[in-house]
Amino acid sequence: MQPRAWYFRTPKGTTHGPSYTSGHAKMEAARLASKRPKLEAETALILWRSLAKSGWQIGHRGTKFIR
């Protein structure tokens, strides 16, 4: 099985990713929104709360079998 891939989507509908965890996808979304690639993890997760209210979304593609 492949690991689950997490993506984040901006309010304009642009999809970015993949990430291995939903937390990592949230941090990457906050870093992109603030245009600060070295934003601390705690600050990024706090910023994510505001982003979620303004239309940013986290989703995943599920897992699939590899033969």
C-alpha positions in Angstrom: 0.0 0.0 0.0 1.1 3.5 -0.6 1.0 5.9 2.3 -1.8 8.4 2.5 -0.9 11.7 0.8 -2.2 15.0 2.3 -2.7 18.1 0.2 -3.9 21.6 1.0 -6.0 23.8 -1.2 -6.1 27.6 -1.3 -9.3 29.5 -1.5 -8.6 30.0 -5.3 -8.6 26.3 -5.8 -4.9 25.7 -6.2 -3.7 22.3 -4.8 -0.3 22.0 -3.1 1.4 19.0 -1.7 1.9 16.1 -1.0 2.7 15.8 2.7 2.8 12.7 4.8 0.6 14.0 7.7 -2.2 16.4 8.0 -0.2 18.5 10.5 2.6 18.8 8.0 0.2 19.9 5.3 -1.2 22.6 7.7 2.3 23.9 8.5 3.1 24.1 4.8 -0.1 25.9 4.1 0.7 28.5 6.7 4.3 28.9 5.5 3.0 29.5 1.9 0.3 32.0 3.1 2.8 34.0 5.2 5.5 33.7 2.5 8.0 32.7 5.3 9.5 29.3 4.4 11.2 29.0 7.9 8.1 29.8 10.0 8.2 27.9 13.3 5.9 24.9 13.6 3.9 26.2 16.6 3.3 29.6 14.9 2.3 27.9 11.7 -0.3 25.8 13.4 -1.7 28.8 15.2 -1.9 30.7 11.8 -3.7 27.6 10.3 -6.7 28.3 12.4 -7.2 31.6 10.7 -6.6 30.2 7.3 -9.2 27.5 7.8 -11.8 30.1 8.6 -11.0 32.0 5.4 -11.4 29.0 3.1 -8.1 27.0 3.1 -8.7 23.2 3.2 -6.8 20.1 3.9 -7.6 16.8 2.2 -6.1 13.5 1.3 -6.2 11.1 -1.6 -6.5 7.9 0.5 -4.4 4.8 0.0 -4.1 2.4 -2.9 -2.6 -1.0 -3.5 0.6 -1.3 -5.6 1.0 -4.5 -7.5 
